[in-house]
């Protein structure tokens, strides 16, 4: 069977993507340094005959025995609370990690898939955002460590494509939510749900008029899989084009949890985007893809997951270690 490697496999999106490729018949090697990922997310794969796990920081070179059909680079802190706490690690995984995984893909003749982000658009002056938009990013602001790491990663990926003929895919991921999110990851959906279930005030930054577009993880992962299987080289937006004010999201979460938590307002963080909405024309035309899960249905699934964590019904760490392979280091490929 075809064999792929997924970095960030124990993270929120990486773990769901691992499940999708296993379901499609792929052998999957998952790689994660567990800085923000969790073994809980892949505990159900203990003993799976087509999954192996490597604990490794891809900012250092990783070599793999045997063939690889694809290398999918999803390793990176991805929420503001993480990349503001880990700015240097975020920059390193976006630069050195991208370089190392590109080198591995080139050595194996594998397809390379880069998980980029809507953050490359910064605080956008174009709305909605098309893939042709170059963005409005503050490179020296606190969010720049994530934004510029991903912009560099895109540039490096296309340089490998043009210079070495590497077969590449680039996805720009917009706000995604669903089961396996960390309760304290700092993202707006997980913040609101965690606070509502605990009876705490729901914290809205700014006046709540800033907008986001929320895509349920099952929809997002299907788009990722279709993009990997496609022949298109170049960035593709994947997200939900239905735009929502953050204050309105807080109201919906409060209603769906059945709580009565007050909504409180805090100062808006520096460089926080005022609007965020993907133009998904390219994904519709190339992949036949668009989100199908309604926000209320996705939020209910996510709330149920957070409740299961709170009352002990949620997934736990595996009772036995997952099969692992030792990562060997060598000089970085050029």
ZIFENLIN-V302412 format. One record per pair of residues at least 24 apart in sequence whose ideal C-beta (glycine too) atoms are under 10 Angstrom apart, sorted by the first residue. I is the first residue (numbers start at 1). J is the second residue. If there is no record, write none. Layout:
i->I j->J
i->I j->J
//
This chain:
i->1 j->25
i->1 j->26
i->1 j->27
i->1 j->28
i->1 j->50
i->1 j->69
i->2 j->26
i->2 j->27
i->2 j->28
i->2 j->67
i->2 j->68
i->2 j->69
i->2 j->70
i->2 j->110
i->2 j->111
i->3 j->27
i->3 j->28
i->3 j->29
i->3 j->50
i->3 j->52
i->3 j->64
i->3 j->66
i->3 j->67
i->3 j->68
i->3 j->69
i->3 j->70
i->3 j->108
i->3 j->110
i->4 j->28
i->4 j->29
i->4 j->30
i->4 j->68
i->4 j->69
i->4 j->70
i->4 j->71
i->4 j->72
i->4 j->110
i->4 j->111
i->4 j->113
i->4 j->228
i->5 j->29
i->5 j->30
i->5 j->31
i->5 j->52
i->5 j->54
i->5 j->58
i->5 j->62
i->5 j->64
i->5 j->68
i->5 j->69
i->5 j->70
i->5 j->71
i->5 j->72
i->5 j->73
i->5 j->101
i->5 j->104
i->5 j->105
i->5 j->108
i->5 j->110
i->6 j->30
i->6 j->31
i->6 j->32
i->6 j->51
i->6 j->70
i->6 j->71
i->6 j->72
i->6 j->73
i->6 j->74
i->6 j->75
i->6 j->113
i->6 j->115
i->7 j->31
i->7 j->32
i->7 j->33
i->7 j->37
i->7 j->54
i->7 j->56
i->7 j->57
i->7 j->58
i->7 j->62
i->7 j->71
i->7 j->72
i->7 j->73
i->7 j->74
i->7 j->75
i->7 j->76
i->7 j->93
i->7 j->97
i->7 j->98
i->7 j->100
i->7 j->101
i->7 j->104
i->7 j->115
i->8 j->32
i->8 j->33
i->8 j->35
i->8 j->36
i->8 j->37
i->8 j->58
i->8 j->72
i->8 j->73
i->8 j->74
i->8 j->75
i->8 j->76
i->8 j->77
i->8 j->78
i->8 j->93
i->8 j->97
i->8 j->115
i->9 j->37
i->9 j->41
i->9 j->42
i->9 j->45
i->9 j->51
i->9 j->53
i->9 j->54
i->9 j->72
i->9 j->74
i->9 j->75
i->10 j->34
i->10 j->35
i->10 j->36
i->10 j->37
i->10 j->38
i->10 j->39
i->10 j->40
i->10 j->41
i->10 j->42
i->10 j->43
i->10 j->45
i->10 j->53
i->10 j->55
i->10 j->75
i->10 j->180
i->10 j->322
i->11 j->35
i->11 j->36
i->11 j->37
i->11 j->38
i->11 j->41
i->11 j->42
i->11 j->74
i->11 j->75
i->11 j->76
i->11 j->77
i->11 j->78
i->11 j->115
i->11 j->180
i->11 j->181
i->11 j->182
i->11 j->185
i->12 j->36
i->12 j->37
i->12 j->38
i->12 j->41
i->12 j->74
i->12 j->78
i->12 j->79
i->12 j->176
i->12 j->177
i->12 j->178
i->12 j->179
i->12 j->180
i->12 j->181
i->12 j->182
i->12 j->185
i->12 j->187
i->12 j->190
i->12 j->217
i->13 j->41
i->13 j->74
i->13 j->78
i->13 j->115
i->13 j->173
i->13 j->176
i->13 j->178
i->13 j->180
i->13 j->181
i->13 j->217
i->13 j->220
i->13 j->221
i->13 j->224
i->14 j->41
i->14 j->42
i->14 j->72
i->14 j->73
i->14 j->74
i->14 j->75
i->14 j->76
i->14 j->78
i->14 j->115
i->14 j->180
i->14 j->221
i->15 j->39
i->15 j->40
i->15 j->41
i->15 j->42
i->15 j->43
i->15 j->44
i->15 j->45
i->15 j->74
i->15 j->179
i->15 j->180
i->15 j->217
i->15 j->221
i->16 j->41
i->16 j->176
i->16 j->178
i->16 j->179
i->16 j->180
i->16 j->217
i->16 j->218
i->16 j->220
i->16 j->221
i->16 j->222
i->16 j->224
i->17 j->72
i->17 j->74
i->17 j->113
i->17 j->115
i->17 j->217
i->17 j->220
i->17 j->221
i->17 j->224
i->17 j->225
i->17 j->228
i->18 j->42
i->18 j->45
i->18 j->48
i->18 j->51
i->18 j->53
i->18 j->72
i->18 j->74
i->18 j->221
i->19 j->44
i->19 j->45
i->19 j->51
i->19 j->180
i->19 j->221
i->20 j->218
i->20 j->221
i->20 j->222
i->20 j->224
i->20 j->225
i->20 j->228
i->21 j->50
i->21 j->51
i->21 j->70
i->21 j->72
i->21 j->221
i->21 j->224
i->21 j->225
i->21 j->228
i->22 j->48
i->22 j->49
i->22 j->50
i->22 j->51
i->23 j->225
i->24 j->225
i->24 j->228
i->24 j->229
i->25 j->50
i->26 j->50
i->26 j->51
i->26 j->69
i->26 j->70
i->26 j->225
i->26 j->228
i->27 j->51
i->27 j->52
i->27 j->66
i->27 j->67
i->27 j->68
i->27 j->69
i->28 j->52
i->28 j->53
i->28 j->70
i->28 j->72
i->29 j->53
i->29 j->54
i->29 j->62
i->29 j->64
i->29 j->66
i->29 j->68
i->29 j->71
i->29 j->323
i->29 j->324
i->29 j->325
i->30 j->54
i->30 j->55
i->30 j->74
i->30 j->322
i->30 j->324
i->31 j->55
i->31 j->56
i->31 j->57
i->31 j->58
i->31 j->62
i->31 j->64
i->31 j->71
i->31 j->72
i->31 j->73
i->31 j->74
i->31 j->75
i->31 j->101
i->31 j->325
i->31 j->327
i->32 j->56
i->32 j->57
i->32 j->58
i->32 j->74
i->32 j->75
i->33 j->57
i->33 j->58
i->33 j->59
i->33 j->60
i->33 j->75
i->33 j->89
i->33 j->93
i->33 j->97
i->35 j->75
i->35 j->76
i->35 j->77
i->35 j->82
i->35 j->85
i->35 j->86
i->35 j->89
i->35 j->90
i->35 j->93
i->36 j->75
i->36 j->76
i->36 j->77
i->36 j->78
i->36 j->79
i->36 j->81
i->36 j->82
i->36 j->83
i->36 j->85
i->36 j->86
i->36 j->89
i->36 j->90
i->36 j->182
i->36 j->185
i->37 j->74
i->37 j->75
i->37 j->77
i->37 j->180
i->37 j->182
i->38 j->180
i->38 j->182
i->38 j->315
i->38 j->317
i->39 j->315
i->39 j->316
i->39 j->317
i->39 j->318
i->39 j->321
i->39 j->322
i->40 j->180
i->40 j->182
i->40 j->309
i->40 j->314
i->40 j->315
i->40 j->316
i->40 j->317
i->40 j->318
i->41 j->179
i->41 j->180
i->41 j->181
i->41 j->182
i->41 j->315
i->42 j->180
i->42 j->315
i->42 j->318
i->42 j->322
i->43 j->315
i->43 j->316
i->43 j->317
i->43 j->318
i->43 j->319
i->43 j->320
i->43 j->322
i->44 j->315
i->44 j->318
i->45 j->318
i->45 j->322
i->45 j->323
i->46 j->317
i->46 j->318
i->46 j->319
i->46 j->320
i->46 j->321
i->46 j->322
i->46 j->323
i->47 j->318
i->47 j->320
i->47 j->322
i->47 j->323
i->48 j->322
i->48 j->323
i->49 j->323
i->51 j->322
i->51 j->323
i->52 j->322
i->52 j->323
i->52 j->324
i->52 j->325
i->53 j->318
i->53 j->321
i->53 j->322
i->53 j->323
i->53 j->324
i->53 j->325
i->54 j->322
i->54 j->323
i->54 j->324
i->54 j->325
i->54 j->326
i->54 j->327
i->55 j->322
i->55 j->324
i->55 j->325
i->55 j->326
i->55 j->327
i->56 j->324
i->56 j->325
i->56 j->326
i->56 j->327
i->56 j->328
i->56 j->329
i->57 j->89
i->57 j->92
i->57 j->93
i->57 j->96
i->57 j->97
i->57 j->100
i->57 j->327
i->58 j->92
i->58 j->93
i->58 j->96
i->58 j->97
i->58 j->98
i->58 j->99
i->58 j->100
i->58 j->101
i->58 j->104
i->58 j->327
i->59 j->88
i->59 j->89
i->59 j->91
i->59 j->92
i->59 j->93
i->59 j->94
i->59 j->95
i->59 j->96
i->59 j->97
i->59 j->98
i->59 j->99
i->59 j->100
i->60 j->92
i->60 j->96
i->60 j->97
i->60 j->100
i->60 j->327
i->60 j->329
i->60 j->330
i->60 j->332
i->61 j->96
i->61 j->99
i->61 j->100
i->61 j->101
i->61 j->103
i->61 j->104
i->61 j->327
i->61 j->328
i->61 j->329
i->61 j->330
i->61 j->331
i->61 j->332
i->61 j->333
i->62 j->97
i->62 j->100
i->62 j->101
i->62 j->103
i->62 j->104
i->62 j->327
i->62 j->328
i->62 j->329
i->62 j->330
i->63 j->100
i->63 j->103
i->63 j->104
i->63 j->107
i->63 j->327
i->63 j->328
i->63 j->329
i->63 j->330
i->63 j->333
i->64 j->104
i->64 j->107
i->64 j->108
i->64 j->110
i->64 j->325
i->64 j->327
i->64 j->328
i->65 j->325
i->65 j->328
i->66 j->108
i->66 j->325
i->67 j->108
i->67 j->109
i->67 j->110
i->68 j->104
i->68 j->105
i->68 j->107
i->68 j->108
i->68 j->109
i->68 j->110
i->68 j->111
i->69 j->108
i->69 j->109
i->69 j->110
i->69 j->111
i->69 j->228
i->70 j->105
i->70 j->108
i->70 j->110
i->70 j->111
i->70 j->112
i->70 j->113
i->70 j->167
i->70 j->169
i->70 j->228
i->70 j->229
i->71 j->100
i->71 j->101
i->71 j->102
i->71 j->103
i->71 j->104
i->71 j->105
i->71 j->106
i->71 j->107
i->71 j->108
i->71 j->110
i->71 j->111
i->71 j->112
i->71 j->113
i->71 j->114
i->71 j->166
i->71 j->168
i->72 j->101
i->72 j->105
i->72 j->110
i->72 j->111
i->72 j->112
i->72 j->113
i->72 j->114
i->72 j->115
i->72 j->169
i->72 j->171
i->72 j->224
i->72 j->228
i->73 j->97
i->73 j->98
i->73 j->100
i->73 j->101
i->73 j->102
i->73 j->104
i->73 j->105
i->73 j->112
i->73 j->113
i->73 j->114
i->73 j->115
i->73 j->116
i->73 j->153
i->73 j->157
i->74 j->101
i->74 j->113
i->74 j->114
i->74 j->115
i->74 j->171
i->74 j->173
i->74 j->224
i->75 j->101
i->75 j->115
i->76 j->115
i->76 j->116
i->76 j->117
i->76 j->146
i->76 j->149
i->76 j->150
i->76 j->153
i->77 j->145
i->77 j->146
i->77 j->149
i->77 j->185
i->78 j->115
i->78 j->117
i->78 j->119
i->78 j->146
i->78 j->150
i->78 j->173
i->78 j->176
i->78 j->185
i->78 j->187
i->79 j->146
i->79 j->181
i->79 j->182
i->79 j->184
i->79 j->185
i->79 j->186
i->79 j->187
i->79 j->188
i->79 j->190
i->79 j->191
i->80 j->119
i->80 j->142
i->80 j->143
i->80 j->146
i->80 j->185
i->80 j->186
i->80 j->187
i->80 j->188
i->80 j->205
i->80 j->269
i->80 j->272
i->81 j->182
i->81 j->184
i->81 j->185
i->81 j->186
i->81 j->187
i->81 j->190
i->81 j->191
i->82 j->146
i->82 j->182
i->82 j->185
i->82 j->186
i->82 j->187
i->83 j->119
i->83 j->142
i->83 j->143
i->83 j->144
i->83 j->145
i->83 j->146
i->83 j->147
i->83 j->149
i->83 j->186
i->84 j->142
i->84 j->143
i->84 j->145
i->84 j->146
i->84 j->186
i->84 j->269
i->85 j->186
i->86 j->145
i->86 j->146
i->87 j->142
i->87 j->143
i->87 j->144
i->87 j->145
i->87 j->146
i->87 j->149
i->88 j->145
i->89 j->145
i->89 j->149
i->90 j->145
i->90 j->146
i->90 j->147
i->90 j->148
i->90 j->149
i->90 j->150
i->91 j->144
i->91 j->145
i->91 j->146
i->91 j->148
i->91 j->149
i->91 j->152
i->92 j->145
i->92 j->149
i->93 j->149
i->93 j->153
i->94 j->145
i->94 j->146
i->94 j->147
i->94 j->148
i->94 j->149
i->94 j->150
i->94 j->151
i->94 j->152
i->94 j->153
i->94 j->154
i->94 j->156
i->95 j->148
i->95 j->149
i->95 j->152
i->95 j->153
i->95 j->156
i->96 j->332
i->97 j->149
i->97 j->153
i->98 j->149
i->98 j->150
i->98 j->152
i->98 j->153
i->98 j->154
i->98 j->155
i->98 j->156
i->98 j->157
i->98 j->160
i->99 j->152
i->99 j->153
i->99 j->156
i->99 j->157
i->99 j->159
i->99 j->160
i->99 j->332
i->99 j->333
i->99 j->334
i->100 j->332
i->100 j->333
i->101 j->153
i->101 j->156
i->101 j->157
i->102 j->153
i->102 j->156
i->102 j->157
i->102 j->159
i->102 j->160
i->102 j->161
i->102 j->164
i->102 j->166
i->102 j->168
i->102 j->333
i->103 j->160
i->103 j->164
i->103 j->166
i->103 j->330
i->103 j->331
i->103 j->332
i->103 j->333
i->103 j->334
i->104 j->333
i->105 j->157
i->105 j->160
i->105 j->164
i->105 j->166
i->105 j->167
i->105 j->168
i->105 j->333
i->106 j->160
i->106 j->163
i->106 j->164
i->106 j->165
i->106 j->166
i->106 j->333
i->106 j->334
i->107 j->333
i->109 j->166
i->109 j->167
i->110 j->166
i->110 j->167
i->111 j->166
i->111 j->167
i->111 j->168
i->111 j->169
i->111 j->228
i->111 j->229
i->112 j->157
i->112 j->160
i->112 j->161
i->112 j->166
i->112 j->167
i->112 j->168
i->112 j->169
i->112 j->170
i->112 j->228
i->113 j->157
i->113 j->167
i->113 j->168
i->113 j->169
i->113 j->170
i->113 j->171
i->113 j->224
i->113 j->227
i->113 j->228
i->114 j->150
i->114 j->153
i->114 j->154
i->114 j->156
i->114 j->157
i->114 j->158
i->114 j->160
i->114 j->168
i->114 j->169
i->114 j->170
i->114 j->171
i->114 j->172
i->114 j->235
i->115 j->150
i->115 j->153
i->115 j->169
i->115 j->170
i->115 j->171
i->115 j->172
i->115 j->173
i->115 j->224
i->115 j->238
i->116 j->149
i->116 j->150
i->116 j->151
i->116 j->153
i->116 j->154
i->116 j->157
i->116 j->170
i->116 j->171
i->116 j->172
i->116 j->173
i->116 j->235
i->116 j->236
i->116 j->237
i->117 j->146
i->117 j->147
i->117 j->149
i->117 j->150
i->117 j->151
i->117 j->153
i->117 j->154
i->117 j->171
i->117 j->172
i->117 j->173
i->117 j->174
i->117 j->175
i->118 j->147
i->118 j->150
i->118 j->172
i->118 j->173
i->118 j->174
i->118 j->175
i->118 j->212
i->118 j->213
i->118 j->237
i->118 j->238
i->118 j->239
i->118 j->273
i->118 j->276
i->118 j->277
i->118 j->278
i->119 j->143
i->119 j->144
i->119 j->146
i->119 j->147
i->119 j->148
i->119 j->149
i->119 j->150
i->119 j->151
i->119 j->172
i->119 j->173
i->119 j->174
i->119 j->273
i->119 j->276
i->120 j->146
i->120 j->147
i->120 j->148
i->120 j->149
i->120 j->150
i->120 j->151
i->120 j->152
i->120 j->153
i->120 j->154
i->120 j->170
i->120 j->172
i->120 j->235
i->121 j->147
i->121 j->151
i->121 j->172
i->121 j->174
i->121 j->237
i->121 j->273
i->121 j->275
i->121 j->276
i->121 j->278
i->122 j->147
i->122 j->148
i->122 j->151
i->122 j->271
i->122 j->273
i->123 j->147
i->123 j->210
i->123 j->271
i->123 j->272
i->123 j->273
i->123 j->274
i->123 j->275
i->123 j->276
i->124 j->273
i->124 j->274
i->124 j->275
i->124 j->276
i->124 j->277
i->125 j->274
i->125 j->275
i->126 j->275
i->126 j->279
i->127 j->211
i->127 j->243
i->127 j->274
i->127 j->275
i->127 j->276
i->127 j->277
i->127 j->279
i->128 j->174
i->128 j->213
i->128 j->237
i->128 j->239
i->128 j->241
i->128 j->243
i->128 j->275
i->128 j->276
i->128 j->277
i->128 j->278
i->128 j->279
i->128 j->280
i->128 j->281
i->129 j->172
i->129 j->174
i->129 j->213
i->129 j->237
i->129 j->239
i->129 j->273
i->129 j->275
i->129 j->276
i->129 j->277
i->129 j->278
i->129 j->279
i->130 j->235
i->130 j->237
i->130 j->278
i->130 j->279
i->130 j->280
i->130 j->281
i->130 j->282
i->131 j->170
i->131 j->172
i->131 j->234
i->131 j->235
i->131 j->236
i->131 j->237
i->131 j->278
i->131 j->279
i->131 j->280
i->131 j->281
i->131 j->282
i->131 j->283
i->132 j->235
i->132 j->279
i->132 j->282
i->133 j->237
i->133 j->279
i->136 j->271
i->136 j->273
i->137 j->271
i->138 j->270
i->138 j->271
i->141 j->269
i->141 j->270
i->141 j->271
i->142 j->269
i->142 j->270
i->142 j->271
i->143 j->269
i->143 j->270
i->143 j->271
i->143 j->272
i->143 j->273
i->144 j->271
i->147 j->271
i->154 j->234
i->154 j->235
i->157 j->233
i->157 j->235
i->158 j->233
i->158 j->234
i->158 j->235
i->161 j->233
i->161 j->234
i->162 j->233
i->166 j->233
i->167 j->231
i->167 j->233
i->168 j->232
i->168 j->233
i->168 j->234
i->169 j->224
i->169 j->227
i->169 j->228
i->169 j->229
i->169 j->230
i->169 j->231
i->169 j->232
i->169 j->233
i->169 j->234
i->169 j->235
i->169 j->236
i->170 j->227
i->170 j->232
i->170 j->233
i->170 j->234
i->170 j->235
i->170 j->236
i->171 j->220
i->171 j->223
i->171 j->224
i->171 j->227
i->171 j->228
i->171 j->235
i->171 j->236
i->171 j->237
i->171 j->238
i->171 j->239
i->171 j->283
i->172 j->235
i->172 j->236
i->172 j->237
i->172 j->238
i->172 j->239
i->172 j->278
i->173 j->215
i->173 j->220
i->173 j->223
i->173 j->224
i->173 j->236
i->173 j->237
i->173 j->238
i->173 j->239
i->173 j->278
i->174 j->212
i->174 j->213
i->174 j->214
i->174 j->215
i->174 j->220
i->174 j->237
i->174 j->238
i->174 j->239
i->174 j->240
i->174 j->241
i->174 j->276
i->174 j->277
i->174 j->278
i->174 j->280
i->175 j->212
i->175 j->213
i->175 j->214
i->175 j->215
i->175 j->220
i->175 j->239
i->175 j->240
i->175 j->244
i->175 j->276
i->175 j->277
i->175 j->278
i->176 j->213
i->176 j->214
i->176 j->215
i->176 j->216
i->176 j->217
i->176 j->218
i->176 j->219
i->176 j->220
i->176 j->221
i->176 j->224
i->176 j->238
i->176 j->239
i->176 j->240
i->176 j->298
i->177 j->212
i->177 j->214
i->177 j->215
i->177 j->216
i->177 j->217
i->177 j->220
i->177 j->240
i->177 j->249
i->177 j->295
i->177 j->298
i->177 j->299
i->177 j->301
i->177 j->302
i->178 j->214
i->178 j->215
i->178 j->216
i->178 j->217
i->178 j->218
i->178 j->219
i->178 j->220
i->178 j->221
i->178 j->293
i->178 j->298
i->178 j->299
i->178 j->301
i->178 j->302
i->178 j->305
i->179 j->216
i->179 j->217
i->179 j->218
i->179 j->298
i->179 j->301
i->179 j->302
i->179 j->303
i->179 j->304
i->179 j->305
i->179 j->306
i->179 j->308
i->179 j->309
i->179 j->314
i->179 j->315
i->180 j->217
i->180 j->302
i->180 j->305
i->180 j->314
i->180 j->315
i->181 j->217
i->181 j->302
i->181 j->305
i->181 j->306
i->181 j->309
i->182 j->309
i->183 j->305
i->183 j->306
i->183 j->309
i->183 j->310
i->187 j->212
i->187 j->214
i->188 j->212
i->188 j->214
i->188 j->246
i->188 j->249
i->188 j->250
i->188 j->253
i->189 j->214
i->189 j->249
i->189 j->253
i->189 j->295
i->189 j->298
i->189 j->299
i->189 j->302
i->189 j->303
i->189 j->306
i->190 j->302
i->190 j->306
i->191 j->250
i->191 j->253
i->192 j->246
i->192 j->249
i->192 j->250
i->192 j->251
i->192 j->252
i->192 j->253
i->192 j->254
i->192 j->256
i->192 j->257
i->192 j->261
i->192 j->263
i->192 j->299
i->192 j->303
i->193 j->253
i->193 j->254
i->193 j->256
i->193 j->257
i->193 j->299
i->193 j->302
i->193 j->303
i->193 j->305
i->193 j->306
i->193 j->307
i->194 j->253
i->194 j->306
i->194 j->309
i->194 j->310
i->195 j->250
i->195 j->253
i->195 j->254
i->195 j->257
i->195 j->259
i->195 j->261
i->195 j->263
i->195 j->264
i->196 j->250
i->196 j->253
i->196 j->254
i->196 j->255
i->196 j->256
i->196 j->257
i->196 j->258
i->196 j->259
i->196 j->260
i->196 j->261
i->196 j->303
i->196 j->306
i->197 j->253
i->197 j->257
i->197 j->258
i->197 j->259
i->197 j->261
i->197 j->303
i->197 j->306
i->197 j->307
i->197 j->309
i->197 j->310
i->198 j->257
i->198 j->259
i->198 j->261
i->198 j->306
i->198 j->310
i->199 j->257
i->199 j->259
i->199 j->260
i->199 j->261
i->200 j->259
i->200 j->261
i->200 j->262
i->200 j->264
i->201 j->250
i->201 j->261
i->201 j->262
i->201 j->263
i->201 j->264
i->201 j->265
i->202 j->247
i->202 j->249
i->202 j->250
i->202 j->251
i->202 j->253
i->202 j->254
i->202 j->257
i->202 j->259
i->202 j->261
i->202 j->262
i->202 j->263
i->202 j->264
i->202 j->265
i->203 j->250
i->203 j->261
i->203 j->263
i->203 j->264
i->203 j->265
i->203 j->266
i->204 j->245
i->204 j->246
i->204 j->247
i->204 j->249
i->204 j->250
i->204 j->263
i->204 j->264
i->204 j->265
i->204 j->266
i->204 j->268
i->205 j->246
i->205 j->265
i->205 j->266
i->205 j->267
i->205 j->268
i->205 j->269
i->205 j->272
i->206 j->246
i->206 j->247
i->206 j->265
i->206 j->266
i->206 j->267
i->206 j->268
i->206 j->269
i->206 j->272
i->206 j->274
i->207 j->245
i->207 j->246
i->207 j->247
i->207 j->265
i->207 j->268
i->208 j->245
i->208 j->246
i->208 j->247
i->208 j->248
i->208 j->249
i->208 j->250
i->208 j->251
i->208 j->263
i->208 j->265
i->208 j->268
i->209 j->245
i->209 j->246
i->209 j->247
i->209 j->248
i->209 j->274
i->209 j->275
i->210 j->245
i->210 j->246
i->210 j->247
i->210 j->268
i->210 j->272
i->210 j->273
i->210 j->274
i->210 j->275
i->210 j->276
i->211 j->243
i->211 j->244
i->211 j->245
i->211 j->246
i->211 j->247
i->211 j->248
i->211 j->249
i->211 j->273
i->211 j->274
i->211 j->275
i->211 j->276
i->211 j->277
i->212 j->239
i->212 j->240
i->212 j->243
i->212 j->244
i->212 j->245
i->212 j->246
i->212 j->249
i->212 j->273
i->212 j->275
i->212 j->276
i->212 j->277
i->213 j->237
i->213 j->239
i->213 j->240
i->213 j->241
i->213 j->242
i->213 j->243
i->213 j->244
i->213 j->275
i->213 j->276
i->213 j->277
i->213 j->278
i->213 j->280
i->213 j->291
i->213 j->295
i->214 j->239
i->214 j->240
i->214 j->242
i->214 j->243
i->214 j->244
i->214 j->249
i->214 j->276
i->214 j->291
i->214 j->293
i->214 j->295
i->214 j->298
i->214 j->299
i->214 j->302
i->215 j->239
i->215 j->240
i->215 j->241
i->215 j->242
i->215 j->278
i->215 j->280
i->215 j->290
i->215 j->291
i->215 j->293
i->215 j->295
i->215 j->298
i->216 j->240
i->216 j->291
i->216 j->292
i->216 j->293
i->216 j->294
i->216 j->295
i->216 j->297
i->216 j->298
i->216 j->299
i->216 j->301
i->216 j->302
i->217 j->293
i->217 j->298
i->217 j->301
i->217 j->302
i->218 j->291
i->218 j->292
i->218 j->293
i->218 j->298
i->218 j->301
i->219 j->289
i->219 j->290
i->219 j->291
i->219 j->292
i->219 j->293
i->219 j->298
i->220 j->289
i->220 j->291
i->220 j->293
i->222 j->287
i->222 j->289
i->222 j->291
i->222 j->292
i->223 j->280
i->223 j->283
i->223 j->287
i->223 j->288
i->223 j->289
i->223 j->290
i->223 j->291
i->224 j->287
i->224 j->289
i->225 j->287
i->225 j->289
i->226 j->283
i->226 j->286
i->226 j->287
i->226 j->288
i->226 j->289
i->227 j->283
i->227 j->286
i->227 j->287
i->227 j->289
i->229 j->287
i->230 j->283
i->230 j->286
i->230 j->287
i->230 j->288
i->230 j->289
i->231 j->286
i->232 j->282
i->232 j->283
i->232 j->285
i->232 j->286
i->232 j->287
i->234 j->282
i->234 j->286
i->235 j->282
i->236 j->278
i->236 j->280
i->236 j->282
i->236 j->283
i->236 j->286
i->236 j->287
i->236 j->289
i->237 j->277
i->237 j->278
i->237 j->279
i->237 j->280
i->237 j->281
i->237 j->282
i->237 j->283
i->238 j->278
i->238 j->280
i->238 j->282
i->238 j->283
i->238 j->287
i->238 j->289
i->238 j->290
i->238 j->291
i->239 j->276
i->239 j->277
i->239 j->278
i->239 j->279
i->239 j->280
i->239 j->283
i->239 j->291
i->240 j->277
i->240 j->278
i->240 j->280
i->240 j->290
i->240 j->291
i->240 j->292
i->240 j->293
i->240 j->294
i->240 j->295
i->240 j->298
i->241 j->277
i->241 j->278
i->241 j->279
i->241 j->280
i->241 j->281
i->241 j->283
i->241 j->284
i->241 j->290
i->241 j->291
i->242 j->277
i->242 j->291
i->242 j->294
i->242 j->295
i->243 j->275
i->243 j->276
i->243 j->277
i->243 j->278
i->244 j->277
i->244 j->295
i->246 j->272
i->249 j->295
i->249 j->299
i->252 j->295
i->252 j->296
i->252 j->299
i->253 j->299
i->253 j->302
i->253 j->303
i->255 j->296
i->255 j->299
i->256 j->295
i->256 j->296
i->256 j->299
i->256 j->300
i->256 j->302
i->256 j->303
i->257 j->299
i->257 j->300
i->257 j->303
i->257 j->306
i->257 j->307
i->258 j->303
//
